[in-house]
Amino acid sequence: MSDKSIKMFKPYMSEKVAGAVVEILKTDWIGQGPEVDKVERKFEKLFGLSGALTLNSCTSALHLALLLSDVNEGDEVVATPMTCSATNIHILHQKAKAVFADIQKSSMNIDPESVKEKITDKTKAILVVHWAGNPCDLDEIHAVAKSRDIPVIEDAAHALGARYKGAYIGAVSNFTCFSFQAIKQITTIDGGMLVCKDGVDYKRGKLLRWYGIDRNFKGDIYWKFKVEEPGFKYHMNDVTATILSVQLDDLEKVNLRRREIADMYRKGLSGVDGLTLLEKKSDRQSANWLFTILVNRREDFIKMMRSNGIDTHMVHVRCDVYPIFGGKRLNLPVMNELEPKYVSIPLHAGLTDDDVMRVIDTVKKGW
Ligand SMILES: Cc1ncc(COP(=O)(O)O)c(C=O)c1O
């Protein structure tokens, strides 16, 4: 057996990034400038969408999406508990309440039926996550949102390059939030994108990401711009935008490799005793950020993998148990059933076929 350990994640960095960063650092403009505008247009073209706003993180994108959805004190947002706390934390900063819906057994994504049950007159938005990069049932979620005339916010931190019924994720909902943090499909070390479907939201979001100030304002001697709404320092700079632009060129290649690995896992692990694969649907294409499986006796599984030099991880813990969200395990039957079973195995573009086969063979020996 190889004694090389197999890691869960490995940041993807194109060999062209270093050179491009050196060039931008030699210029006179490294803050938010033309590279930011350029990469936004590139992103829009790549995914067939409009209204892309670069930001310093997906967490910032989620905050702006909630603010633009008019989520305020006393309001409710129906959300998934099965995610990073970053998804739901700004619901609290807006002084609203996260109302957690149950998840689906087949995908670990939010269950549209449960969303329907959790909607009240106070619900201002539905906030969904594409677990592991696999798109949730957007049609059904949009049907619920439409019946109440409320927006859908997609946390697509796991789902860059995923597709739902032919369209790229980002082209469908009122707001979609992406992450370019260190271990995502492609990275700018930290960075994010908010995609607004509506032009009015886009314009307001553009102001809010930079204190509320219009950066296109052309003054003469005095900058007599008006600041009508307090904004944030959430923008991306030209150095990060340069990294993003170079990395976007490799996204297809990276996601293809991730898909190959996921397909190998799917084939190699189907029918293994005590292990259940999540469902793969033909109407959507996952961005395969994680490969999550459900296992019996998870602790034994993790220890066995570790003793064979293979990392595994739960990655995120249900949000309802955090004191900030109430600190109580809610009565969510599927979430409760899957909680002791889910775990993710290594998935990143740096894995070789031999690495993947070693993971499969190790799992197949049992735990
Ligand atoms: C589902 C989800 N949402 C949001 C985030 C936060 O992303 P960022 O670090 O870009 O703010 C993460 C980070 O891993 C995540 O997994």
Ligand as a Chemical Component Dictionary entry (heavy atoms), coordinates in Angstrom:
data_LIG
# 
_chem_comp.id                   LIG 
_chem_comp.type                 NON-POLYMER 
_chem_comp.pdbx_formal_charge   0 
_chem_comp.three_letter_code    LIG 
# 
loop_
_chem_comp_atom.comp_id 
_chem_comp_atom.atom_id 
_chem_comp_atom.alt_atom_id 
_chem_comp_atom.type_symbol 
_chem_comp_atom.charge 
_chem_comp_atom.model_Cartn_x 
_chem_comp_atom.model_Cartn_y 
_chem_comp_atom.model_Cartn_z 
_chem_comp_atom.pdbx_ordinal 
LIG C1 C1 C 0 -22.422 26.402 1.356  1  
LIG C2 C2 C 0 -21.448 27.502 1.621  2  
LIG N1 N1 N 0 -21.886 28.771 1.611  3  
LIG C3 C3 C 0 -21.054 29.808 1.838  4  
LIG C4 C4 C 0 -19.728 29.596 2.087  5  
LIG C5 C5 C 0 -18.859 30.775 2.352  6  
LIG O1 O1 O 0 -18.056 31.078 1.255  7  
LIG P1 P1 P 0 -16.944 32.227 1.366  8  
LIG O2 O2 O 0 -15.812 31.616 2.146  9  
LIG O3 O3 O 0 -16.570 32.530 -0.054 10 
LIG O4 O4 O 0 -17.546 33.369 2.048  11 
LIG C6 C6 C 0 -19.215 28.292 2.097  12 
LIG C7 C7 C 0 -17.800 28.063 2.355  13 
LIG O5 O5 O 0 -17.286 26.968 2.269  14 
LIG C8 C8 C 0 -20.100 27.215 1.856  15 
LIG O6 O6 O 0 -19.677 25.955 1.860  16 
# 
loop_
_chem_comp_bond.comp_id 
_chem_comp_bond.atom_id_1 
_chem_comp_bond.atom_id_2 
_chem_comp_bond.value_order 
_chem_comp_bond.pdbx_ordinal 
LIG C1 C2 SING 1  
LIG C2 N1 SING 2  
LIG C2 C8 DOUB 3  
LIG N1 C3 DOUB 4  
LIG C3 C4 SING 5  
LIG C4 C5 SING 6  
LIG C4 C6 DOUB 7  
LIG C5 O1 SING 8  
LIG O1 P1 SING 9  
LIG P1 O2 DOUB 10 
LIG P1 O3 SING 11 
LIG P1 O4 SING 12 
LIG C6 C7 SING 13 
LIG C6 C8 SING 14 
LIG C7 O5 DOUB 15 
LIG C8 O6 SING 16 
# 
